[in-house]
Amino acid sequence: TVPTSVNAASYGHIVEAAAVRRRLIGAASTIANLAYDEAEEINNVIDRAESALFSVSEARTTRDLVPVKDLAREYLDNIQELHARGSDVTGIPTGYIDLDKILGGLNKSDLVILAARPGMGKTSLQLSMALTAGRRFGKRVAIFNLEMSGEQLVGRMIAAETKIDSQRLRRGQLADHEWPIFYEAIGRLSEARIFIDDTPSINPMQLRTKCRRLYAEHGLDMVMIDYLQLMQSERANNNRVQEISEISRSLKGLARELNVPVLAAAQLSRAVEQRQDKRPMLSDLRDSGCLAGDTLVPMADSGELVPIRELAGQSGFRVLALNEATMKLEPAVVSNAFCTGRKPIYKLTTKLGRTIEATANHKFLTFADWKRLDEIGVGDYLALPREVPVTAQQTMSDAQLALLGHLIGDGCVLPRHSIQYTTREIDLAELVTNLASQCFPEDIAPRINPEREWYQVYLSSTRHHTHGVRNAISEWFDDLGIFGLRSYEKFVPAIVFEQPPEAIALFLRHLWATDGCVKLRRADDRFYPAVYYASSSVQLAQDVQALLLRLGINARLKCTPQPGKGRDQHQVIVSGGEDLARFAEYIGAVGDYKSGALSDLKAYLETSQPNTNRDIIPKAVWRAHVVPTMQQNGVTTREMQAAIGQTYCGTSLYERNLSRERAGRVAEAVDSDLLRKLAESDVYWDRVVSIELCGEADVFDLTVPGHHNFVANDIIVHNSIEQDADVVMFIYRDEYYNPDTTDRPNIAEVNIAKHRHGPTGTIDLYWHAQLATFRNLQRQEIQL
């Protein structure tokens, strides 16, 4: 047969059929490969297989890159259609005039979150929108309600349609004249293309499967879910906040795959009601808590400590985060940093003296799980980094670091005062003299003056001082931000935190030569090491503690009151065999006096048995992980204790904490990968000693995708989960909280707090309690 133009349509169908067959063969190959991949979770395999077949049935081709001219042509057609229609609504109308003016209706591929506290009317507003779409505009709507039965939902819709009191309708108490209205409403509702699924605890994969099937069989224009928190994740996860984030991301993927709007209700936590103004905010939807503005966050690349308030509005920088799969700290990228308003905050203090100020709902990693601050009690163990790794390049000379350490400790660098350094040790006086000459060879002429029992090193300027010309050390300290500080105001300048570990160790070595202590003390015929740094400045003490952590030394911060003597003293105490050994190896000592004491300390450490009562794994690990592993692997208690060299003591062993070394031996004895990870982890478990209300403050948070946590104030804290929604709306009714004093009875505020494609704002709706429905407000302009 000779091809002719008359048969062009038939030829086109043949080509199209061949293309579909090729896509079907490709999908079959993809499904086969997925089925053979045993490493992939079966739920993911099923979901991806369904998606592949669905794409074929919809005649979609997957393209990684699309020419912009094709997209521009589609956009032009869409704009021309909207112009011809002459309407403000670009998507599915909600039925609420003011809401549609802001949103333009519910638009294709958008995930819309409708959030509120219980009793505000989330379900009612959703059902009103479903009725508008399904009955008035003939749209096909799928409603997934995890809280109510299908019959209950129909009852609500009938009440809204008939305007019959929902309570009477539920009891069947209809007047004679109401029956015709009721029958008519049933008829209208029966014709609406609304599909209801009341499966409880549905997971995202099941929901996607049902939506795809409905799309293929009947078509689908909109999906509604009530409500988000009742959905179950496809895989077990102890972190519920992270689960909700994954569910939200899955719903956004569904909206894009089917190219329909997905409207999901979300229930807010009680944190909303702890504020004086109970109007919800975006931070309430995240439900992740927040930190005080002066909370210090270490930067993974530079080591710089940055107050979290200064990070607000930034993204793309790297922080330190805990990989919970390996229990190791890793750099992680921050996608968002933001202020969440002014809220009540609490100060949490651990036994090591690390502190952080956070809201009641901020989460911390306890040994059991991530817990909100208001769920944590005194005595609970929190995860702290046992070391803050630094990869920075050295930008200060060794002489500068050493001189800075001496001057911060025993120097006087004040306005209208001689720049001087005071010490009892002549070798330290000579050392500071040499350091000053190295750092400022042309500008400083140091000299040593013996005065009674100490030596004064005067760091005099050789410059001709006039307007704008000062002592070089004064200028240096000014640049560092530490000029003119009294002893109780001193702190370590930020640049020191941006140095590599060996430079930090050098700085601490010289700082320790001033107000530090390294000695062996005697008590009850035995010796014990006393290694600490003391200062009247709590900020300086905290800085020293933080710098020690850069070297893997977990020091304890202790406040010692000085009644009648002066200001309180803050001691940074190094104890425990491992930390003392690190101190001796990395920091050491300078000067004859402390160098001799350091030699005694090293000799003591070589002969003494370290006592493990601080750096431990909490005893809860026995019952939570060790015993179940023993039962699974058929290891008895007696066999386990014999394997670790422990005299048999029955289950009383389970009442003791484990050292990391013993935990490693137990892990080998019972073959526990989890215990092995804990024994080798980057986590130090520290006990909470106090939680105190501090008042109110502006608070902030970060979003760290993937890890969902970060290090702040040398404590591991949870992050804020990013919202995948295109639109976030909140419902607030003042009469719910203030029934006797409200000046807005029956008025509901709907706040569009996030709108990815347009403006935000607040609209008012009328709330009809008897019918459990919302209506447009009637406005009248009165000419005066």
C-alpha positions in Angstrom: 0.0 0.0 0.0 1.3 3.4 -1.0 1.3 5.9 1.9 -1.0 8.9 1.3 -1.9 12.0 3.2 -5.4 10.7 3.5 -4.2 8.2 6.1 -2.1 10.7 8.1 -4.2 10.4 11.2 -3.9 6.6 11.2 -0.2 6.8 10.7 -0.1 9.2 13.7 -1.9 6.8 15.9 0.5 4.0 14.8 3.5 6.1 15.8 1.8 7.1 19.1 1.0 3.5 19.9 4.6 2.5 19.2 5.9 5.3 21.4 3.6 4.1 24.3 4.8 0.5 23.8 8.4 1.7 24.0 7.6 3.6 27.2 5.8 0.5 28.6 8.8 -1.7 27.8 11.1 0.9 29.5 8.8 1.0 32.6 8.8 -2.8 32.7 12.6 -2.9 32.6 12.7 -0.2 35.4 10.3 -2.3 37.5 12.3 -5.4 37.0 15.5 -3.7 38.0 13.8 -2.3 41.1 12.5 -5.8 42.0 16.0 -7.3 41.7 17.5 -4.6 43.9 17.3 -6.2 47.4 19.0 -3.3 49.1 15.9 -1.1 48.3 13.1 -1.1 50.8 10.0 -2.9 49.4 7.7 0.0 50.0 9.9 2.2 47.9 10.0 -0.4 45.2 6.2 -0.6 45.0 5.8 3.1 45.0 8.4 3.7 42.3 6.9 0.8 40.2 3.4 2.4 40.4 4.8 5.8 39.5 6.5 4.3 36.4 3.3 2.7 35.2 1.3 5.8 36.0 3.6 7.9 33.9 3.1 5.6 30.9 -0.7 5.6 31.3 -0.6 9.4 31.3 1.6 9.4 28.2 4.2 11.4 30.0 7.8 11.3 29.1 10.4 12.0 31.7 12.7 14.9 30.6 15.5 16.2 32.7 15.8 19.4 30.7 13.0 21.3 28.9 13.8 24.0 26.3 12.7 27.4 27.7 10.8 28.2 24.5 8.4 25.3 25.2 7.8 26.5 28.8 7.4 30.1 27.5 4.8 28.9 25.0 2.8 27.1 27.7 3.0 30.1 29.9 1.8 32.4 27.1 -1.2 30.2 26.5 -2.1 30.1 30.2 -1.9 33.9 30.5 -4.0 34.5 27.4 -6.6 32.1 28.8 -6.7 33.9 32.1 -7.0 37.2 30.4 -9.9 36.0 28.3 -11.7 34.6 31.3 -11.3 38.0 33.2 -11.3 36.4 36.6 -9.1 36.8 39.7 -9.2 33.1 40.3 -6.5 31.0 38.6 -7.2 27.7 40.3 -10.1 26.0 42.0 -12.3 28.6 43.8 -12.5 28.2 47.6 -15.9 29.8 47.8 -14.5 32.6 50.0 -14.2 35.9 48.1 -11.4 37.5 50.1 -9.4 34.3 50.3 -9.5 33.8 46.5 -8.4 37.4 46.0 -5.1 36.6 47.8 -4.6 33.0 46.7 -6.3 33.1 43.3 -8.0 29.8 44.4 -6.3 26.5 45.1 -3.7 26.1 42.3 -2.3 23.0 40.5 0.7 21.3 42.1 0.5 23.4 45.3 0.7 22.0 48.8 -1.6 24.0 51.0 -1.3 23.6 54.8 -4.3 24.7 56.9 -3.2 24.8 60.6 -4.9 25.6 63.9 -5.4 24.4 67.4 -8.3 21.9 68.0 -11.7 23.4 67.9 -10.9 26.2 65.5 -12.7 24.7 62.5 -10.0 23.1 60.3 -12.3 20.3 59.1 -15.3 22.6 58.6 -13.2 25.0 56.4 -11.9 22.0 54.3 -15.4 20.6 53.8 -16.7 24.0 52.7 -14.0 24.2 50.1 -14.7 20.6 49.0 -18.4 21.4 48.6 -17.6 24.5 46.6 -15.3 22.6 44.3 -17.3 19.5 43.9 -20.9 20.7 43.8 -20.7 24.3 42.4 -17.8 23.8 40.0 -18.0 20.1 39.2 -14.4 19.3 40.4 -13.4 15.8 41.4 -12.3 15.9 45.0 -10.7 13.2 47.1 -11.0 13.6 50.9 -8.8 11.5 53.2 -10.0 11.9 56.8 -8.0 10.0 59.4 -10.1 11.3 62.4 -13.8 11.0 61.4 -15.9 8.4 59.6 -17.3 9.0 56.1 -20.8 9.1 57.6 -19.8 11.9 60.0 -18.3 13.9 57.2 -21.4 13.6 55.1 -23.4 14.7 58.1 -21.3 17.9 58.3 -21.7 18.6 54.6 -25.5 18.1 54.8 -25.7 20.5 57.8 -23.8 23.1 55.7 -26.0 22.6 52.7 -29.4 22.6 54.6 -28.5 25.1 57.3 -30.1 22.7 59.8 -28.5 22.6 63.3 -25.8 19.9 63.2 -26.8 18.6 66.6 -30.4 18.1 65.7 -29.4 16.6 62.4 -27.1 14.1 64.1 -30.1 13.0 66.3 -32.6 12.9 63.4 -34.7 15.6 65.0 -36.0 17.3 61.8 -39.2 19.4 61.6 -41.7 18.5 58.9 -40.8 21.4 56.8 -37.1 20.5 57.0 -37.4 17.0 55.4 -37.8 18.3 51.8 -34.8 20.5 52.3 -32.9 17.5 53.6 -33.9 15.3 50.7 -32.9 18.0 48.2 -29.5 18.4 49.8 -28.9 14.6 49.8 -29.7 14.6 46.0 -27.3 17.5 45.3 -24.6 16.0 47.4 -25.0 12.6 45.6 -24.3 14.2 42.3 -21.1 15.9 43.5 -17.9 14.1 42.4 -16.5 13.9 45.9 -14.7 10.7 47.1 -14.1 10.0 50.8 -11.6 7.7 52.4 -11.7 7.3 56.2 -8.8 4.8 56.6 -7.1 5.6 59.9 -3.3 6.0 60.1 -2.8 5.9 56.4 0.8 6.4 55.2 1.9 8.5 52.2 2.5 5.5 50.0 -1.0 4.2 50.5 -2.4 7.6 49.9 -0.4 8.1 46.7 -1.6 4.6 45.4 -5.3 5.5 46.0 -4.9 8.9 44.4 -3.3 7.4 41.3 -6.0 4.8 41.0 -8.7 7.5 41.4 -7.0 9.7 38.9 -6.9 6.9 36.3 -10.5 5.7 36.8 -12.4 8.9 37.4 -10.0 11.8 37.1 -8.9 14.0 40.0 -8.8 17.8 40.6 -8.0 18.2 44.3 -6.9 16.2 47.3 -7.7 17.0 51.0 -6.2 15.4 54.1 -7.4 15.8 57.7 -5.0 15.8 59.4 -1.3 15.6 58.8 -0.2 14.5 62.3 -2.4 11.4 62.2 -0.6 10.0 59.1 2.1 7.3 59.7 5.5 7.4 58.2 6.5 4.7 55.7 9.5 3.7 57.9 10.0 3.7 61.6 11.6 6.9 62.9 12.0 7.9 66.6 12.0 11.5 65.5 8.3 12.4 65.0 9.2 16.0 63.8 11.3 14.5 61.1 8.6 12.0 60.2 6.1 14.9 59.7 8.6 16.6 57.5 9.0 13.5 55.3 5.2 13.1 55.1 4.9 16.8 54.1 7.6 16.4 51.4 5.8 13.3 50.1 2.5 15.3 49.8 4.3 18.0 47.9 5.6 15.3 45.6 2.0 14.0 45.1 0.8 17.5 44.2 3.4 17.8 41.6 3.0 14.3 40.2 -0.8 14.6 39.7 -0.6 18.3 39.0 -3.5 19.0 41.5 -3.7 21.1 44.7 -3.3 19.1 47.9 -4.9 20.7 51.0 -3.7 19.2 54.3 -4.9 20.2 57.7 -2.3 20.3 60.5 -2.8 20.5 64.3 -0.7 22.9 66.2 0.9 22.1 69.6 0.0 23.7 72.9 3.0 26.0 72.6 0.6 28.5 70.9 -1.4 28.8 74.1 1.6 29.6 76.2 1.8 33.1 74.7 -0.2 36.1 75.6 -1.1 36.6 71.9 -2.4 33.2 70.9 -2.5 33.9 67.2 -0.5 31.1 65.4 2.8 31.8 63.6 4.9 29.8 61.2 7.3 28.7 64.0 4.3 27.0 65.7 3.8 24.8 62.7 7.5 23.8 62.7 7.0 22.9 66.4 10.8 22.7 66.8 11.5 25.3 69.5 13.9 28.1 69.4 17.1 29.4 71.0 18.0 32.7 72.6 19.8 35.2 70.3 23.2 35.1 72.0 23.4 31.3 71.6 26.8 30.6 69.9 26.9 28.4 66.9 30.4 27.1 65.7 31.0 27.3 62.0 32.3 24.0 60.6 34.7 25.6 58.1 36.3 28.4 60.1 35.7 27.5 63.8 34.2 30.9 64.3 31.5 31.2 67.1 28.6 33.2 65.7 25.6 34.3 67.8 22.5 32.7 66.2 20.8 36.1 65.9 23.6 37.2 63.5 22.8 34.2 61.3 19.2 35.1 60.7 18.4 35.6 57.0 21.4 33.7 55.9 21.7 30.2 54.3 24.4 28.0 52.7 26.8 28.1 55.6 28.0 24.9 57.3 27.6 24.0 60.9 28.4 20.9 62.9 25.7 18.2 63.2 25.4 14.7 64.6 24.9 11.9 62.1 22.7 9.6 64.2 23.4 6.6 62.0 27.1 6.7 62.9 27.0 8.9 66.1 29.7 11.1 64.5 29.8 14.8 64.1 29.9 16.1 60.5 29.7 19.4 58.7 26.1 20.1 57.5 24.7 22.9 55.3 22.0 25.3 56.8 19.2 26.0 54.4 17.5 28.7 56.6 18.1 30.8 59.6 15.3 32.9 61.0 13.8 34.7 64.0 10.6 33.2 65.3 9.5 36.1 67.5 9.5 36.8 71.3 8.8 33.8 73.6 9.4 32.6 77.1 12.8 31.0 77.5 14.4 28.6 80.0 18.0 28.2 81.0 19.3 24.6 81.0 22.5 23.8 82.8 24.4 20.5 82.7 26.9 19.0 85.2 29.8 20.2 83.1 28.5 23.7 83.4 27.4 24.1 79.8 24.3 26.2 79.5 21.8 27.1 76.9 18.6 29.2 76.8 15.7 27.8 74.8 11.9 27.7 74.5 10.0 25.0 76.3 9.3 23.0 73.1 12.9 23.0 71.8 14.3 19.5 71.5 17.5 18.0 72.9 18.9 14.6 72.4 18.5 12.5 75.5 19.8 9.0 75.9 16.2 7.7 75.3 15.2 10.0 72.3 14.8 13.6 71.2 12.8 15.3 73.9 11.3 18.8 74.3 12.8 20.9 77.1 9.6 20.7 79.1 9.8 16.9 79.0 13.4 16.8 80.3 14.0 16.5 84.0 17.0 17.0 86.4 19.2 13.9 86.2 18.4 13.2 82.5 21.4 12.6 80.2 21.9 14.9 77.2 24.1 14.5 74.2 27.1 16.9 74.0 29.9 16.9 71.5 32.9 15.4 73.1 35.1 17.4 70.7 34.4 20.3 68.3 36.7 19.6 65.3 38.4 22.5 63.7 39.9 22.6 60.2 40.9 26.3 60.1 44.2 27.7 58.9 46.4 29.6 61.3 46.2 33.3 60.8 48.0 34.5 64.0 51.7 34.0 64.7 52.8 31.8 67.6 54.3 34.9 69.3 51.0 36.8 68.9 49.0 33.9 70.4 51.4 33.5 73.3 51.5 37.2 74.1 47.7 37.4 73.9 47.4 34.6 76.4 49.6 36.3 78.9 48.0 39.8 78.5 44.4 38.4 78.8 45.4 36.6 82.0 47.7 39.0 83.9 47.9 42.0 81.6 46.5 45.5 82.1 45.4 47.1 78.8 43.1 50.0 79.9 42.6 53.6 78.7 44.8 56.2 80.4 46.9 53.5 82.1 50.3 52.0 81.5 50.2 48.8 79.4 51.7 46.3 81.8 52.0 42.6 82.7 52.4 41.3 86.3 53.9 38.0 87.4 55.7 36.4 90.3 58.0 34.4 88.0 61.1 36.1 86.4 61.2 33.6 83.5 57.6 34.6 82.6 58.5 38.3 82.8 61.4 37.7 80.4 59.3 35.6 78.1 56.6 38.3 77.8 59.4 40.8 77.1 60.7 38.7 74.2 57.2 38.1 72.9 56.4 41.8 72.8 59.6 42.5 71.0 58.9 39.8 68.4 55.3 41.1 67.8 56.1 44.8 67.8 59.8 45.2 67.2 59.6 48.9 66.2 56.7 50.1 68.4 57.2 48.6 71.9 60.1 49.0 74.3 59.5 46.5 77.1 61.2 46.7 80.4 61.1 44.7 83.6 60.7 46.3 87.0 61.1 44.1 90.2 58.5 45.3 92.7 58.4 43.6 96.1 57.3 40.0 95.5 56.5 40.3 91.8 57.7 41.7 88.5 56.1 44.3 86.4 56.7 44.3 82.7 56.0 47.7 81.2 55.2 47.6 77.5 56.0 51.2 76.7 55.4 52.7 73.3 58.2 54.1 71.2 55.8 56.0 69.0 55.3 59.8 69.2 51.8 59.8 70.5 49.6 62.5 69.0 46.0 62.6 67.7 45.2 59.2 66.3 48.5 57.6 67.4 48.4 55.2 70.3 50.3 52.3 71.9 50.6 49.5 69.4 49.2 47.0 71.9 46.2 49.2 72.6 45.5 49.3 68.8 45.9 45.6 68.6 43.5 44.9 71.5 41.1 47.5 70.0 41.1 45.5 66.7 40.4 42.3 68.6 37.5 43.9 70.5 39.0 43.4 74.0 40.6 46.8 74.7 39.7 48.5 78.0 38.2 45.4 79.8 38.4 44.9 83.5 39.3 41.5 84.8 35.6 40.5 85.3 34.8 41.6 81.7 37.5 39.8 79.8 36.9 37.2 77.1 38.8 35.4 74.4 38.6 37.3 71.0 36.8 35.6 68.2 39.9 35.2 66.1 41.4 32.6 68.5 38.4 30.3 67.8 39.3 30.5 64.1 42.8 28.9 64.7 43.8 25.2 64.2 44.1 23.0 67.3 47.8 23.3 67.7 47.5 27.1 67.8 44.7 27.0 70.3 46.8 24.7 72.5 49.6 27.2 72.3 47.3 30.0 73.4 45.9 28.0 76.3 49.4 27.0 77.4 50.4 30.6 77.9 47.0 31.7 79.3 47.3 28.9 81.9 50.6 30.3 83.0 48.8 33.3 84.4 45.7 32.3 86.4 45.9 28.5 85.8 46.8 25.8 88.2 48.7 22.6 87.5 49.7 20.7 90.6 49.4 17.5 92.7 47.6 18.0 96.0 47.7 15.7 99.0 44.7 14.5 101.0 44.5 11.6 103.4 47.9 10.2 102.5 47.2 10.2 98.8 47.7 12.6 95.9 45.2 13.9 93.4 45.7 16.2 90.5 44.4 19.8 90.5 44.3 21.3 87.0 42.1 24.3 86.5 41.9 27.9 85.2 40.2 30.5 87.4 38.8 33.9 86.5 36.3 36.4 87.8 35.0 36.7 84.3 32.3 34.0 83.5 32.6 34.8 79.8 36.4 34.1 79.9 35.9 30.9 81.8 33.2 29.8 79.2 35.6 30.6 76.4 38.4 28.6 78.0 36.0 25.7 78.4 35.0 26.0 74.7 38.6 26.1 73.5 39.5 23.0 75.5 36.7 21.2 73.7 38.4 22.0 70.4 41.2 19.8 71.8 38.8 17.0 72.9 39.0 18.0 76.6 35.7 18.0 78.4 36.3 20.4 81.3 33.8 21.3 84.0 32.8 24.9 84.7 32.3 25.6 88.4 31.3 28.9 90.2 33.0 29.4 93.6 31.4 32.2 95.6 33.7 34.6 97.4 31.6 36.1 100.2 33.2 39.1 101.7 36.3 38.7 99.5 35.2 40.0 96.1 33.7 38.7 92.9 32.8 35.1 92.4 35.5 32.9 90.9 34.7 30.7 87.9 36.9 27.7 87.6 37.4 25.6 84.5 38.4 22.2 85.9 40.2 19.4 84.0 39.7 16.0 85.6 39.5 12.4 84.6 42.5 10.4 83.4 41.9 10.8 79.6 41.3 14.5 79.8 44.3 15.1 82.1 46.5 13.1 79.7 45.3 15.2 76.7 46.0 18.3 78.7 49.5 17.2 79.5 50.2 16.1 75.9 48.6 19.0 73.9 48.6 22.0 76.2 51.5 21.3 78.6 53.0 24.2 80.5 55.3 27.2 80.2 57.6 28.6 82.8 59.8 26.6 85.3 57.2 26.5 88.0 54.3 25.0 86.1 56.6 22.8 83.9 57.9 21.1 87.0 54.3 20.6 88.2 53.4 19.2 84.8 56.2 16.6 85.1 54.8 15.5 88.5 51.3 15.2 86.8 52.6 13.0 84.0 54.4 10.7 86.5 51.1 10.5 88.5 49.1 9.6 85.4 51.6 6.8 84.4 51.1 5.0 87.7 47.5 5.8 88.6 44.3 3.9 87.6 41.8 6.3 86.0 38.4 6.4 87.7 35.5 6.4 85.3 32.6 8.2 86.9 32.1 11.1 84.4 32.7 10.1 80.8 30.2 7.2 80.7 27.4 5.6 78.8 24.2 5.7 81.0 23.1 2.5 82.6 19.8 2.6 80.7 21.8 1.1 77.8 21.8 -2.3 79.6 18.0 -2.8 79.5 17.4 -0.8 76.3 20.0 -2.4 74.1 22.4 -4.9 75.7 19.8 -7.4 77.2 17.6 -7.5 74.0 20.8 -8.2 71.9 21.9 -10.9 74.3 18.5 -12.6 74.0 18.5 -12.3 70.2 22.0 -13.8 70.0 21.6 -16.4 72.7 24.2 -15.0 75.1 23.5 -15.5 78.8 24.3 -13.0 81.5 27.0 -15.3 82.9 28.6 -15.7 79.5 28.6 -12.0 78.9 30.2 -11.1 82.2 32.9 -13.8 81.8 33.7 -12.5 78.3 34.3 -9.0 79.7 36.4 -10.2 82.6 33.7 -9.4 85.2 33.2 -11.6 88.3 29.6 -12.8 88.0 27.3 -10.5 89.9 23.9 -11.3 88.3 21.7 -8.4 87.1 23.2 -6.0 89.6 25.7 -5.1 86.9 22.8 -3.4 85.0 22.6 -0.8 87.7 26.0 0.6 86.8 27.0 3.1 84.1 29.5 1.9 81.6 32.8 3.4 80.7 33.4 3.7 77.0 36.2 1.1 77.2 33.9 -1.4 79.0 31.1 -0.6 76.6 33.4 -1.6 73.8 34.2 -4.9 75.5 30.5 -5.6 76.1 29.7 -4.8 72.4 32.2 -7.4 71.3 30.9 -10.0 73.8 27.2 -9.7 72.7 27.9 -8.6 69.1 26.1 -5.3 69.3 26.7 -2.8 66.5 24.7 -0.1 68.3 26.7 -0.4 71.5 29.9 -0.4 69.5 28.8 2.9 67.9 28.0 4.4 71.3 31.4 3.3 72.6 33.2 5.0 69.7 30.9 7.9 69.3 31.5 11.7 69.2 29.0 12.1 72.0 29.6 12.9 75.7 26.6 12.1 77.9 26.1 14.8 80.6 23.5 15.1 83.2 21.0 18.0 83.5 21.4 19.8 86.9 18.9 22.6 86.5 16.2 24.1 84.3 15.1 27.7 85.2 12.7 30.2 83.7 14.6 33.2 82.4 11.8 35.5 81.1 11.1 36.4 77.5 13.5 37.1 74.7 13.7 37.2 70.9 14.4 33.6 69.7 15.9 32.1 66.6 16.4 28.7 64.9 18.2 27.0 62.0 17.1 24.4 59.4 19.6 21.7 58.7 18.3 19.3 56.0 19.3 15.7 56.4 20.8 15.7 59.9 18.1 17.9 61.5 20.3 19.0 64.4 23.3 21.2 65.0 25.8 22.1 67.8 25.0 25.3 69.8 26.7 26.4 73.0 28.5 23.1 72.8 25.3 21.1 73.2 23.6 19.1 70.4 20.2 20.6 69.7 17.4 19.9 67.2 16.8 22.1 64.2 13.6 23.6 62.7 12.1 21.5 60.0 11.7 23.3 56.7 8.1 23.7 55.4 7.5 22.2 51.9 4.1 23.9 51.6 3.5 26.5 49.0 0.7 28.1 51.1 0.4 28.0 54.9 -2.9 29.3 56.5 -3.8 29.6 60.1 -7.3 29.8 61.7 -7.8 31.9 64.9 -11.0 32.7 66.7 -10.7 35.2 69.6 -13.9 34.1 71.2 -12.5 30.6 71.7 -10.0 32.0 74.2 -11.9 35.1 75.4 -15.6 34.2 75.2 -16.7 37.0 77.7 -14.4 39.8 76.6 -14.0 39.4 72.9 -15.1 42.3 70.6 -15.1 39.9 67.6 -17.8 37.3 68.3 -18.4 34.7 65.5 -15.4 36.1 63.6 -12.6 33.8 62.4 -9.3 35.2 61.2 -7.6 33.2 58.4 -4.0 34.3 58.2 -2.1 33.4 55.0 1.3 33.4 56.6 3.2 31.9 53.7 2.4 32.2 50.0 5.2 31.1 47.7 3.6 32.6 44.6 1.9 35.8 45.8 1.0 38.1 48.7 0.2 37.1 52.3 -2.4 38.7 54.6 -5.3 38.1 56.9 -9.0 37.8 56.0 -12.1 37.6 58.2 -14.9 34.9 57.9 -18.1 34.5 59.7 -18.2 31.4 61.9 -21.6 29.7 62.3 -21.2 27.5 65.4 -24.6 25.6 65.1 -23.9 24.6 61.5 -20.1 24.2 62.1 -19.4 26.2 58.9 -17.7 29.4 57.7 -19.3 32.0 55.5 -18.3 35.2 53.7 -18.7 38.3 55.7 -21.3 40.8 54.4 -19.8 44.3 54.3 -21.7 47.5 53.9 -20.4 50.9 53.3 -22.3 53.6 55.3 -22.2 57.2 54.0 -22.0 59.6 56.9 
